[in-house]
Amino acid sequence: MAGNSFDLTGKNAIVTGASRGLGQYFGRALARAGADLVITGRRQESLVPFRQEIEALGRRVLALPLDVRDYDSIQRMVAMTVDAWGRIDILVNNAGCNVRKPAIDVTWDDWNLILDTNLRGTFFVSQAVARHMIPRHYGRIINIGSVTCVAGYAGLGPYGASRGGTKQLTMSLADDWGPHGITVNCLAPGWFKTDQNKILYQNQEWVDYLCDRIPLKRPGQPHDLDGAVVFLASDASEYITGQTLLIDGGISTGATRAMPRNP
């Protein structure tokens, strides 16, 4: 393959859920690799600081409102993107939510909120974007999962179900759309500090316990995601589809703890 196959110059990328957290990590990495961005959030005004940050990198940015639980909102966002820029090359399905509760306390509405956002939203945003990728015979769809795609944790029943579903959905869509030149993969971060879980990191005992279980002995840092998202968005990964790439410091190898030393 000639040239730099990781170069995203001239590509248009949508990143959902980009008002904070991991969505901004992904957006920065894609922009630094050359991509222009469509960033979305439920409140358009919440995207202003990030839009300004990406514009300072010399990239084009379109900030659009999107509620992934609303079918019409999805269709409007995709139509506005195509009207403005003509095409979509890359989709990062990052919008997500969580309600951390013991399974016995999960409510009907908790379940619906999490599954509708993380799983149904991922499917219907992908579907709306794929309708424009298929005629061009090109596309990169990256579904954002987590280590809960492959491991279960107490207090994360609905969330784990949604992320396990994301892994299976990724494989199904890869098979569906592969003949149209579209790759669909799942990027699954491990333990990264975000607005959703930052309260956990205030407990040093918990952080020490977590690091004991991670072979690389630390939680994830923002830069740890850069290479993976650029790789899956670029032509360097053109023969990879239906896969789940864990960026987790190795925690998915098994819950290990430090062995006590002999006296």
C-alpha positions, -999 to +999 in steps of 0.1 A: +000+000+000+015+033-011+019+063+012+008+066+048-021+042+053-028+058+087-033+092+072-070+105+075-065+137+055-096+144+035-118+120+055-151+130+072-157+114+106-187+115+129-181+110+166-212+107+187-212+116+224-184+141+220-193+167+246-170+150+271-149+120+281-138+093+256-157+108+227-133+138+229-103+115+231-114+098+199-121+130+182-087+145+190-069+115+177-088+115+144-084+152+139-046+150+146-045+122+119-061+146+094-098+139+096-125+166+096-151+160+123-188+160+129-193+160+167-226+154+184-242+157+218-277+159+232-271+197+239-255+215+210-241+242+233-221+217+253-200+210+221-188+246+217-155+243+237-145+210+219-155+225+185-131+254+191-103+231+202-106+210+170-108+241+148-075+253+164-059+222+150-069+234+115-097+209+110-133+215+098-158+208+125-196+205+124-213+204+158-248+189+157-274+179+183-282+142+186-302+120+209-294+084+199-327+073+216-347+094+191-350+079+156-359+112+140-329+129+157-306+103+142-320+109+107-317+146+110-281+145+121-271+122+093-290+143+067-274+175+079-239+159+077-245+147+041-260+181+031-230+200+045-201+177+035-215+153+009-203+121+024-194+102+056-162+081+057-159+072+093-184+067+122-174+063+158-204+052+178-194+065+212-226+078+227-234+058+258-246+058+294-246+037+326-265+033+358-244+016+384-266-004+408-268-039+423-289-061+400-316-064+426-322-026+425-322-021+387-355-006+375-374-011+343-365+025+333-328+020+341-327-010+318-344+008+290-322+039+293-290+019+291-300-006+263-318+021+242-287+043+244-259+019+241-273-008+219-303+004+200-287+038+194-256+022+181-276+001+156-298+029+142-270+054+139-250+028+120-279+020+098-285+056+089-248+062+081-244+029+062-272+040+038-248+067+026-217+045+027-231+016+007-234+035-026-198+047-023-186+012-014-165+026+014-169+031+052-153+026+086-177+020+115-162+018+150-186+008+177-173+017+212-177-011+237-158-018+269-141-046+287-176-056+297-180-069+261-161-100+274-162-099+312-190-095+337-189-072+368-213-069+397-234-037+396-231-035+358-258-060+346-277-038+320-245-021+310-227-054+305-257-067+285-255-037+263-218-040+257-220-077+250-247-070+226-225-044+209-198-070+203-223-094+187-239-065+167-205-056+154-200-091+140-234-092+124-231-057+107-196-067+095-211-096+077-240-076+064-220-047+050-186-062+042-197-069+006-202-031+003-167-022+013-176-012+049-157-025+079-173-027+113-152-032+144-156-027+181-130-008+201-133-018+238-116+003+264-108-011+298-107+011+329-103+048+319-112+076+342-143+094+328-171+116+341-192+085+345-168+067+368-146+094+383-161+089+418-145+054+419-110+069+414-114+090+446-110+058+465-073+050+466-079+015+480-101+007+450-075+022+426-048+000+441-070-031+439-078-022+402-041-018+393-033-052+409-057-068+384-042-050+354-010-066+340+004-032+330-004-020+366-022+013+358-055+025+345-058+037+309-046+072+299-061+092+270-032+086+247-036+049+250-067+050+227-052+072+199-035+045+179-064+021+181-091+045+169-069+059+141-059+023+130-096+012+128-106+044+110-078+042+084-069+021+054-043+003+075-072-018+088-090-024+055-089-062+058-101-063+095-138-064+102-161-079+128-134-078+155-133-065+191-100-047+200-095-045+237-075-015+250-074-026+286-039-030+298-045-068+298-072-069+325-093-092+303-066-119+306-081-127+340-086-111+374-051-114+389-039-100+422-005-096+437+006-128+455+019-123+490+056-126+494+072-153+515+084-141+548 
